[in-house]
Amino acid sequence: MDFIRYAESGASLLNAEVSSVESLIAHLAGREWLHHQCTDRDCADLVAFQTDLRPVFEASGAGQTKAVVDRVNDLLGRHPVTPMISDHDPDNLHMHVANRAASVAELLISEALLGLATLICDLGPTRMGVCSAAPCTNVYVDTSPNQSRRYCSDRCSSRANVAAYRARQKAAVS
């Protein structure tokens, strides 16, 4: 089980549009086996979870360690994770974070929470944040060695750097 991938999936889920079954299926590209299980209820549960999860990333970006831990513990209490050993490939036993009866929303929420909880324990509670590029509001997980990530993507980083360069050039001319 790749917990960092699960943590990054949590950020991806928070950045995704999941208010309709069609948009949820688009978010689940590469996980086609889940598409037929997606329901309107999953969408409603995931939208509510997005609202509950965003403050974790905001608190982490602000260096509020206790708030991050308290919020994640609260979410883990409200959305218990039920890990199990998966044997669908007998040569590659591995962990899944939800039982086979879990809904799509329960699976995605469990993956996000277990990944984020592990990230917090392994790398620290300040390894998440909100993109610094205006007007972007996407979130990210920072796994860089020196905890220097400030943007959700290379695109936002480039856009912010170009804007800063142009501002410096304009200031130099004035």
Backbone bond lengths (Angstrom), bond angles and torsions (degrees), N, CA, C in turn:
res aa  C-N    CA-C-N  psi(-1)  N-CA   C-N-CA  omega(-1)  CA-C   N-CA-C  phi
1 M - - - 1.450 - - 1.527 107.95 -
2 D 1.303 116.04 126.42 1.458 122.26 -178.82 1.524 108.30 -97.39
3 F 1.328 116.38 97.05 1.452 120.44 -174.80 1.523 112.62 -67.82
4 I 1.334 117.73 -32.96 1.463 119.95 177.75 1.524 109.26 -64.07
5 R 1.331 116.72 -41.03 1.471 120.16 177.57 1.526 109.82 -61.37
6 Y 1.328 117.11 -39.91 1.457 120.12 177.50 1.532 111.46 -65.48
7 A 1.322 117.32 -39.37 1.467 120.30 177.28 1.530 109.70 -63.28
8 E 1.328 116.30 -43.97 1.465 120.02 178.15 1.528 111.15 -65.42
9 S 1.329 116.44 -32.62 1.468 119.96 175.01 1.524 110.77 -65.08
10 G 1.343 115.93 -33.05 1.465 119.82 176.17 1.516 111.00 -63.74
11 A 1.336 116.68 -43.32 1.465 120.17 176.81 1.519 110.24 -64.84
12 S 1.307 116.54 -42.65 1.463 120.92 178.87 1.527 111.16 -61.24
13 L 1.324 116.27 -40.68 1.464 120.65 177.54 1.526 110.86 -62.78
14 L 1.303 116.36 -40.90 1.465 120.27 179.60 1.529 111.18 -66.63
15 N 1.320 116.99 -32.36 1.462 121.29 179.89 1.521 113.08 -83.04
16 A 1.317 117.48 -11.74 1.465 122.04 -172.81 1.522 112.58 -85.12
17 E 1.301 114.42 154.13 1.466 122.80 169.34 1.521 106.01 -89.74
18 V 1.319 117.31 115.94 1.470 121.03 -177.41 1.526 111.99 -132.64
19 S 1.322 116.64 26.88 1.461 119.22 -175.08 1.528 113.73 -81.21
20 S 1.323 117.08 -10.56 1.470 120.26 176.45 1.521 108.71 -131.55
21 V 1.320 116.34 159.51 1.458 120.57 179.31 1.533 109.63 -59.74
22 E 1.326 117.07 -39.90 1.469 120.68 -179.98 1.526 110.85 -61.94
23 S 1.327 117.55 -43.77 1.461 119.96 -179.66 1.529 111.28 -70.59
24 L 1.319 117.48 -33.89 1.467 120.61 176.15 1.522 110.06 -65.09
25 I 1.315 117.11 -42.99 1.464 120.79 178.15 1.527 109.91 -62.45
26 A 1.326 117.31 -40.14 1.466 120.20 177.04 1.529 110.53 -61.76
27 H 1.328 116.78 -39.37 1.472 120.76 177.30 1.522 111.14 -64.36
28 L 1.309 116.96 -30.54 1.464 122.00 -177.25 1.526 112.73 -91.44
29 A 1.315 117.69 24.72 1.466 120.67 175.97 1.522 107.85 -56.70
30 G 1.306 116.42 134.19 1.463 120.56 -177.30 1.520 112.78 91.87
31 R 1.308 116.80 -7.26 1.467 120.85 177.30 1.526 108.20 -127.28
32 E 1.323 114.45 54.91 1.461 122.05 -173.51 1.516 113.45 -56.70
33 W 1.332 118.05 -30.72 1.460 120.96 -178.72 1.530 112.41 -63.01
34 L 1.340 117.64 -15.63 1.464 120.65 178.03 1.528 112.84 -92.46
35 H 1.312 117.95 -17.37 1.457 121.35 -172.40 1.530 113.05 -55.52
36 H 1.305 117.70 -45.35 1.473 120.27 -176.33 1.533 112.50 -69.18
37 Q 1.335 117.65 -15.20 1.464 121.21 -179.42 1.530 113.41 -90.67
38 C 1.326 117.90 -10.71 1.470 121.48 -174.80 1.529 110.85 -67.62
39 T 1.336 114.88 133.63 1.463 120.62 -179.25 1.531 110.10 -131.28
40 D 1.326 114.62 167.63 1.465 119.80 174.92 1.532 110.41 -61.47
41 R 1.313 117.23 -34.52 1.467 121.35 178.28 1.528 110.98 -62.99
42 D 1.353 116.74 -41.38 1.465 120.11 175.71 1.523 110.23 -57.89
43 C 1.321 116.18 -44.17 1.467 120.64 -179.34 1.526 110.54 -61.23
44 A 1.316 117.43 -46.52 1.466 120.86 -179.93 1.529 110.59 -62.62
45 D 1.333 116.91 -42.59 1.470 120.65 179.63 1.527 111.24 -64.55
46 L 1.325 117.00 -39.45 1.462 120.49 -178.90 1.522 112.08 -71.65
47 V 1.327 117.68 -37.37 1.469 120.31 176.26 1.530 109.84 -63.44
48 A 1.324 117.35 -41.86 1.469 120.80 177.21 1.531 110.29 -64.19
49 F 1.325 117.10 -40.58 1.467 120.96 178.85 1.531 110.78 -64.85
50 Q 1.314 117.40 -38.93 1.464 120.41 177.30 1.530 110.37 -57.59
51 T 1.321 116.41 -42.78 1.459 121.07 178.86 1.529 110.89 -62.81
52 D 1.318 116.71 -39.19 1.466 121.26 -179.95 1.531 112.65 -74.92
53 L 1.337 117.48 -29.84 1.458 121.29 -174.78 1.532 113.16 -83.84
54 R 1.314 118.38 -31.96 1.475 120.82 -175.87 1.535 112.48 -53.82
55 P 1.335 120.49 -42.90 1.469 119.39 179.25 1.533 114.09 -59.69
56 V 1.321 118.35 -24.20 1.468 120.99 176.70 1.526 109.38 -65.21
57 F 1.327 117.11 -46.13 1.461 121.19 -179.77 1.529 110.77 -68.17
58 E 1.315 116.39 -38.50 1.470 119.97 178.53 1.527 110.80 -64.76
59 A 1.326 116.81 -44.06 1.468 120.75 179.51 1.526 110.64 -65.95
60 S 1.316 117.12 -39.45 1.459 120.64 178.87 1.520 110.38 -63.64
61 G 1.325 117.18 -45.95 1.459 121.13 178.91 1.517 112.74 -62.11
62 A 1.330 116.50 -27.89 1.467 121.66 179.01 1.535 112.15 -89.56
63 G 1.343 116.87 1.79 1.468 120.08 178.63 1.515 114.27 74.81
64 Q 1.327 117.85 20.27 1.463 122.30 -177.96 1.537 110.56 -89.48
65 T 1.313 115.30 79.33 1.458 122.92 -173.80 1.522 112.90 -54.47
66 K 1.305 117.47 -51.32 1.475 120.72 -177.40 1.520 111.17 -61.41
67 A 1.323 117.46 -41.52 1.466 120.53 179.69 1.522 110.78 -63.29
68 V 1.327 117.39 -39.74 1.474 120.60 178.53 1.518 109.75 -61.69
69 V 1.312 116.63 -51.70 1.466 121.29 -177.71 1.524 110.60 -62.16
70 D 1.315 117.49 -46.43 1.468 120.93 -179.55 1.522 111.47 -61.43
71 R 1.327 117.04 -44.30 1.474 120.36 -178.52 1.529 111.73 -66.84
72 V 1.329 117.12 -42.32 1.466 119.19 178.87 1.525 110.18 -66.67
73 N 1.332 117.76 -41.32 1.465 119.57 176.79 1.526 111.46 -61.65
74 D 1.331 116.77 -39.43 1.463 120.15 177.08 1.530 110.59 -62.09
75 L 1.327 116.44 -44.49 1.466 119.91 179.64 1.529 111.20 -65.95
76 L 1.330 117.44 -38.93 1.461 119.88 176.48 1.524 111.21 -63.49
77 G 1.324 117.44 -34.72 1.461 120.52 176.94 1.519 112.13 -68.28
78 R 1.322 116.33 -36.52 1.471 120.34 -179.50 1.525 113.00 -82.46
79 H 1.336 116.52 -22.24 1.472 121.56 -179.12 1.527 108.94 -131.02
80 P 1.325 117.74 74.94 1.471 120.07 -176.87 1.530 111.78 -58.65
81 V 1.307 115.20 138.81 1.461 122.50 178.73 1.521 107.77 -94.64
82 T 1.333 116.89 133.60 1.456 121.77 -179.11 1.525 109.04 -120.50
83 P 1.341 117.61 82.24 1.462 118.56 -178.52 1.528 111.71 -69.94
84 M 1.321 114.47 152.25 1.454 120.52 176.93 1.521 109.14 -150.23
85 I 1.327 116.13 154.41 1.455 121.07 176.27 1.522 108.10 -79.52
86 S 1.309 115.96 128.85 1.456 120.85 178.72 1.528 109.01 -96.07
87 D 1.324 115.32 131.81 1.460 119.71 -179.86 1.525 112.17 -119.12
88 H 1.342 117.00 22.89 1.473 118.28 179.38 1.520 111.56 -65.99
89 D 1.320 117.61 -19.64 1.467 123.20 172.04 1.531 106.59 -125.75
90 P 1.335 117.76 95.95 1.476 121.01 -174.74 1.526 114.11 -57.43
91 D 1.316 117.94 -22.84 1.458 120.93 179.16 1.522 112.21 -86.59
92 N 1.301 116.66 -5.56 1.465 121.08 -178.26 1.523 109.63 -141.24
93 L 1.318 116.98 68.56 1.458 120.28 177.63 1.518 108.50 -66.06
94 H 1.308 116.23 137.42 1.464 120.81 -179.22 1.522 109.58 -155.27
95 M 1.318 115.18 171.17 1.459 120.85 -177.51 1.529 110.76 -92.31
96 H 1.307 115.10 141.31 1.455 122.68 166.08 1.535 105.59 -114.79
97 V 1.310 117.10 153.49 1.462 119.00 -173.14 1.522 114.21 -95.63
98 A 1.305 117.78 -0.56 1.466 119.64 179.13 1.523 108.57 -144.78
99 N 1.304 115.85 154.19 1.461 118.34 179.64 1.533 110.24 -74.82
100 R 1.304 115.63 169.50 1.470 120.80 -174.84 1.526 112.97 -63.25
101 A 1.304 118.31 -23.25 1.465 121.56 -177.69 1.524 112.42 -86.35
102 A 1.312 118.30 -0.88 1.460 121.61 -176.72 1.530 110.59 -67.62
103 S 1.323 114.93 145.92 1.457 120.00 174.38 1.522 108.84 -74.89
104 V 1.319 116.23 170.18 1.463 120.73 177.53 1.527 109.70 -60.57
105 A 1.323 117.02 -43.20 1.468 120.43 179.26 1.525 110.78 -62.32
106 E 1.321 117.62 -45.43 1.469 120.52 179.62 1.526 110.99 -60.99
107 L 1.318 116.86 -39.72 1.460 120.87 178.82 1.530 110.70 -64.01
108 L 1.326 117.60 -49.92 1.465 120.99 -177.96 1.525 111.94 -65.51
109 I 1.316 116.69 -39.59 1.469 120.64 178.32 1.527 110.16 -65.95
110 S 1.322 117.30 -43.16 1.465 120.96 178.98 1.519 111.57 -62.47
111 E 1.335 116.53 -44.47 1.459 119.81 177.99 1.526 110.71 -59.47
112 A 1.337 115.55 -47.36 1.467 119.80 -178.50 1.523 111.09 -61.03
113 L 1.311 117.47 -48.23 1.462 120.28 -175.86 1.526 112.81 -67.98
114 L 1.322 117.64 -42.95 1.460 118.80 179.31 1.529 110.06 -66.73
115 G 1.318 117.09 -39.33 1.461 120.25 177.37 1.514 112.19 -63.78
116 L 1.322 116.97 -45.24 1.463 120.25 -179.33 1.526 111.54 -68.61
117 A 1.322 117.48 -39.31 1.465 120.16 178.08 1.527 110.23 -63.16
118 T 1.310 117.79 -41.48 1.456 121.50 178.71 1.525 110.49 -67.73
119 L 1.314 117.05 -41.79 1.469 121.42 176.72 1.528 110.20 -57.62
120 I 1.320 116.64 -46.26 1.463 121.72 -179.52 1.524 110.53 -61.08
121 C 1.329 116.96 -43.68 1.465 120.06 -179.42 1.529 112.15 -71.01
122 D 1.322 117.76 -37.61 1.466 121.06 -175.25 1.525 113.59 -83.94
123 L 1.333 117.23 -41.41 1.467 120.68 -174.46 1.521 113.82 -112.82
124 G 1.323 117.03 -15.59 1.459 120.76 179.44 1.515 112.31 112.71
125 P 1.329 116.75 158.90 1.452 122.29 -173.98 1.533 114.92 -79.63
126 T 1.321 117.70 -0.83 1.467 119.70 -179.22 1.519 111.47 -110.27
127 R 1.319 116.92 31.79 1.466 122.11 -179.13 1.524 113.08 -102.24
128 M 1.308 117.14 22.82 1.462 122.42 176.95 1.514 107.40 -132.92
129 G 1.319 116.39 159.86 1.447 118.18 177.68 1.509 112.42 -171.34
130 V 1.327 114.25 179.14 1.463 122.89 177.26 1.517 106.83 -108.56
131 C 1.319 116.73 137.43 1.455 123.36 -176.72 1.530 111.01 -52.07
132 S 1.336 115.97 135.78 1.466 122.24 -179.07 1.526 113.23 -85.05
133 A 1.322 117.65 -6.92 1.462 120.91 -178.83 1.524 109.97 -84.45
134 A 1.330 116.04 118.15 1.461 119.43 177.23 1.521 108.48 -75.52
135 P 1.284 120.77 140.94 1.456 130.12 2.20 1.527 113.17 -96.53
136 C 1.320 118.38 18.03 1.461 122.46 -176.40 1.530 110.73 -61.85
137 T 1.323 115.66 140.27 1.463 121.31 177.26 1.532 111.51 -123.05
138 N 1.338 116.68 12.76 1.466 120.53 179.39 1.528 110.38 -66.51
139 V 1.322 115.18 158.18 1.455 121.43 178.79 1.525 109.25 -109.66
140 Y 1.326 116.19 167.33 1.464 121.01 179.86 1.521 109.71 -149.36
141 V 1.330 114.41 163.21 1.455 123.64 171.80 1.523 106.27 -110.63
142 D 1.317 116.73 129.71 1.467 122.09 -176.68 1.523 110.01 -101.75
143 T 1.331 116.27 105.88 1.463 120.66 176.99 1.528 110.89 -108.42
144 S 1.331 116.78 13.76 1.466 120.16 179.91 1.527 109.86 -65.41
145 P 1.330 117.20 149.52 1.467 119.74 -178.03 1.531 113.81 -60.04
146 N 1.329 117.26 -34.93 1.466 119.69 -176.63 1.527 113.56 -105.98
147 Q 1.326 116.75 16.85 1.464 123.16 177.27 1.530 110.92 50.48
148 S 1.336 115.48 54.79 1.463 120.34 -174.06 1.520 114.40 -112.97
149 R 1.303 118.55 1.95 1.457 120.36 -176.22 1.526 110.40 -68.15
150 R 1.345 115.58 136.61 1.469 121.13 178.99 1.523 112.54 -130.25
151 Y 1.320 116.39 -9.38 1.463 120.91 -174.91 1.520 110.73 -125.97
152 C 1.325 115.52 153.82 1.462 120.61 -178.10 1.523 112.24 -77.92
153 S 1.332 117.18 -21.04 1.461 120.39 -175.44 1.524 110.23 -155.69
154 D 1.322 115.25 166.17 1.464 120.08 174.84 1.526 110.08 -63.46
155 R 1.320 116.76 -35.04 1.463 120.80 179.63 1.529 111.05 -60.39
156 C 1.325 116.99 -47.62 1.472 120.19 179.18 1.523 110.93 -66.26
157 S 1.314 117.77 -38.32 1.457 121.29 177.88 1.522 110.37 -61.54
158 S 1.315 116.54 -47.17 1.469 120.68 179.62 1.519 111.17 -63.11
159 R 1.318 116.79 -44.50 1.462 120.77 -179.75 1.530 110.58 -60.42
160 A 1.328 117.03 -43.33 1.468 120.55 179.95 1.533 110.94 -66.95
161 N 1.327 117.06 -40.37 1.456 120.36 179.46 1.526 111.62 -66.14
162 V 1.329 117.44 -40.73 1.466 121.21 177.43 1.524 110.05 -64.56
163 A 1.321 117.87 -42.99 1.466 121.17 178.70 1.526 110.97 -62.14
164 A 1.330 117.05 -41.71 1.471 120.63 178.76 1.528 110.47 -65.82
165 Y 1.322 116.95 -41.00 1.466 121.13 178.04 1.526 110.58 -61.35
166 R 1.328 115.98 -47.26 1.471 119.89 -179.90 1.521 111.23 -63.46
167 A 1.323 117.37 -37.43 1.478 120.19 177.61 1.522 110.51 -64.49
168 R 1.339 116.69 -41.09 1.466 119.61 177.52 1.526 111.60 -64.55
169 Q 1.326 116.78 -40.67 1.473 121.03 179.56 1.521 110.43 -64.46
170 K 1.333 116.08 -42.30 1.468 120.81 -179.84 1.543 109.99 -65.40
171 A 1.336 116.13 -41.12 1.464 120.28 179.73 1.531 110.94 -65.39
172 A 1.319 117.56 -35.57 1.464 121.83 -179.47 1.523 111.32 -69.09
173 V 1.312 116.97 -32.35 1.463 122.29 -179.92 1.529 110.69 -74.97
174 S 1.308 116.38 -33.53 1.481 120.73 -175.52 1.478 113.82 -70.36
